[in-house]
Amino acid sequence: MPYHKNKQQAYQAAQQGFEEVQDFYQEIVQDSESYGHQLKHLKNEVNEAYQQIENALEVASETQRPQLERFMSDLEQIVEEVNLP
């Protein structure tokens, strides 16, 4: 049973990390004076979310894997849209 709990916890951490990136991305104002700072913060959030998703993929169930892969794909789109290095 602990193995199942770890899968669920890993998935939830990945989902939460992805949702935090989405929320922050939607709040960025491109003309804002702090846009550069916001991008740096977004980059940190994206890197953390990538790590959480990768960790979750290592233990993911067959039903969790497609959603985690969607999270990864959506993160890649965000990175491309804001040209994060």
Secondary structure, 3 states (H helix, E strand, C coil): CHHHHHHHHHHHHHHHHHHHHHHHHHHCCCCCCCHHHHHHHHHHHHHHHHHHHHHHHHHCCCCCHHHHHHHHHHHHHHHHHHCCC
